Amino acid sequence: MPVVETFHSLQGEGLHAGRSAFFLRLAGCDVGCSWCDTKHSWPEAAHPRRPLGELAAEATAAAAAGAAFVVITGGEPLQHPLDALCTALAAAGLPLHLETSGVGEFSGHFDWITLSPKRHRPPSADLLARCDELKVVVHEQADLGFADAMARAASTTRAGSDSEPPVLLLQPGWQSAEGQSLAIDFVKSHRAWRLSLQSHKGLGVR
């Protein structure tokens, strides 16, 4: 797989914030968010392809060092078929988490899926139906309407099924004063939503 980096740190955002995690950042993304803080991950060819066994060995070492789960992130991980990678990583004995914008075809097997949809590239109904956590980044007023639409769409895709609704999170864009104000006010008046913060940036950890 084309890999930007691997590292053992703390999950900095979302429902699992503050927990020890092993991160595997895959290269390649054509979603192109203007505020992305990992734009160096976009060009797939700029990063080395690494053997699955080697990645599994790193995950196993991280588990021994205290990691509670593996996070496959990017870039956009679903630009790649993830079944073989997930099978290899299962050897580490850790839950597998996926962070995705939801625009690619789903593959792999995961214990937790964080869907962070984007207004300019809305996610597929399949990912809306699968996600455990719906996390919308807020920079401006229009993002709140988009967040509400995504929550309603996620509910609609699950109608008649036994699957639990996703956890709903609003996350202010990093250093966006407007996004922070909008997200806080929205969560205060909408009890179904929670606030997510990028705590790792405030702490200065990866």
C-alpha positions in Angstrom: 0.0 0.0 0.0 1.2 3.6 -0.6 2.0 4.9 2.9 2.6 8.5 4.0 3.5 7.7 7.6 2.8 5.4 10.5 2.9 6.5 14.1 1.7 5.7 17.6 0.0 8.6 19.3 -3.3 9.7 20.8 -6.5 10.0 18.8 -7.0 13.7 18.9 -10.7 14.1 17.8 -14.1 12.5 17.6 -15.7 10.1 20.1 -12.4 8.2 20.7 -10.4 11.3 21.5 -7.7 10.9 24.1 -7.2 7.1 23.5 -3.9 5.5 22.5 -3.9 4.6 18.8 -1.6 3.4 16.0 -2.1 5.5 12.9 -1.6 4.4 9.3 -1.9 7.2 6.8 -2.4 6.1 3.2 -1.4 8.3 0.3 -3.7 9.5 -2.4 -6.7 11.8 -2.3 -8.8 13.5 -5.0 -11.3 15.2 -2.7 -9.1 18.3 -2.4 -10.4 20.1 0.7 -9.0 23.7 0.8 -8.4 23.5 4.6 -6.7 20.1 4.5 -3.7 19.9 6.9 -2.2 16.8 5.2 -2.1 18.0 1.5 1.3 16.3 1.2 -0.6 13.0 1.3 -2.6 13.8 -1.9 -0.1 12.6 -4.6 0.0 8.8 -4.3 3.1 8.4 -6.4 5.1 10.6 -4.0 5.0 8.0 -1.3 6.6 4.6 -1.0 4.6 1.4 -1.3 5.1 -0.8 1.8 4.5 -4.5 2.3 1.3 -5.5 4.2 3.4 -7.7 6.5 5.6 -4.9 7.5 2.6 -2.7 8.4 1.1 -5.5 10.4 4.3 -5.9 12.3 4.3 -2.2 13.2 0.7 -2.4 14.4 1.6 -5.4 16.5 4.5 -3.5 18.1 2.2 -0.6 18.8 -0.3 -2.9 20.4 2.5 -4.2 22.7 3.3 -0.6 23.5 -0.2 0.2 24.6 -2.2 1.2 21.4 -5.9 0.4 21.9 -6.8 0.4 18.2 -5.5 1.0 14.6 -6.7 4.1 12.6 -6.5 3.9 8.8 -6.6 7.4 7.6 -5.3 9.5 4.7 -5.5 11.1 2.2 -8.6 9.2 1.3 -8.2 5.5 2.3 -11.2 4.3 0.2 -9.3 5.2 -3.0 -7.6 1.8 -2.4 -9.0 -1.7 -1.9 -8.6 -2.3 1.8 -9.6 -5.9 2.3 -6.1 -7.4 2.2 -4.7 -4.6 4.4 -7.4 -5.2 7.1 -6.8 -8.9 7.0 -3.1 -8.3 7.6 -3.6 -5.8 10.4 -6.0 -8.2 12.1 -2.9 -10.1 13.2 -2.2 -7.3 15.7 -5.4 -8.1 17.6 -6.6 -4.5 17.7 -9.9 -3.0 16.6 -9.7 -1.3 13.2 -11.0 2.2 12.7 -11.5 4.0 9.4 -11.5 7.7 8.8 -13.1 8.6 5.4 -14.9 11.3 3.5 -17.1 8.5 2.0 -16.6 9.2 -1.7 -14.9 5.9 -2.6 -16.3 2.4 -2.9 -16.3 0.7 0.5 -13.9 -2.1 1.2 -12.3 -3.7 4.2 -13.7 -4.7 7.5 -13.8 -2.2 10.4 -14.9 -2.0 14.0 -15.6 1.8 13.8 -16.1 4.1 10.8 -15.8 7.8 11.1 -17.4 9.6 8.2 -16.3 13.2 7.6 -18.4 14.3 4.6 -17.5 17.3 2.5 -20.0 19.7 0.9 -18.2 19.8 -2.4 -18.0 15.9 -2.6 -21.0 14.4 -0.7 -20.6 10.8 0.5 -22.3 7.7 -0.9 -25.5 6.4 0.7 -23.5 3.2 1.4 -21.1 5.1 3.7 -23.9 7.1 5.4 -25.6 3.8 6.2 -22.3 2.2 7.6 -20.8 5.0 9.6 -20.6 4.9 13.4 -19.6 8.5 13.7 -20.7 11.4 11.5 -18.2 14.3 11.9 -18.8 17.5 10.0 -16.1 20.2 9.9 -17.6 23.7 10.3 -16.1 26.9 8.8 -19.3 28.8 7.8 -23.0 28.9 8.2 -23.6 26.7 5.2 -21.8 23.9 6.9 -24.5 23.7 9.5 -27.2 23.1 6.9 -25.0 20.4 5.3 -24.5 18.7 8.7 -28.2 18.6 9.3 -28.8 17.2 5.8 -26.1 14.5 6.3 -27.7 13.5 9.6 -31.1 13.2 8.0 -29.6 11.2 5.1 -27.9 8.8 7.5 -31.2 8.3 9.3 -33.0 7.6 6.1 -30.5 5.1 4.8 -31.0 3.1 8.0 -34.8 3.1 8.0 -36.1 -0.3 8.7 -32.7 -1.7 9.7 -31.4 -2.7 13.2 -28.3 -0.5 12.9 -27.8 2.2 15.5 -27.7 5.8 14.3 -24.3 7.4 14.1 -22.9 9.7 16.8 -23.3 13.2 15.5 -20.3 15.5 15.9 -19.5 19.1 14.8 -15.9 20.0 14.6 -14.8 23.6 14.1 -12.1 24.1 11.4 -8.7 24.5 13.0 -8.2 28.2 14.0 -11.6 29.1 12.5 -13.1 31.6 15.0 -16.4 31.6 13.0 -16.5 27.9 12.8 -15.9 27.6 16.5 -18.7 30.1 17.4 -21.1 28.4 14.9 -20.4 24.9 16.1 -20.7 25.8 19.8 -24.0 27.6 19.4 -25.5 24.8 17.2 -24.6 22.1 19.7 -26.0 24.1 22.6 -29.4 24.2 20.8 -29.4 20.7 19.2 -29.1 18.0 21.8 -28.4 15.2 19.3 -25.1 16.8 18.4 -21.7 16.9 20.2 -18.7 19.1 19.8 -15.4 17.6 18.6 -12.1 19.5 18.9 -8.7 18.7 17.4 -7.1 18.3 20.8 -3.9 16.8 19.4 -3.1 20.2 17.7 -3.6 22.1 20.9 -1.4 19.6 22.8 1.3 19.7 20.1 1.2 15.9 19.4 0.9 14.1 16.1 
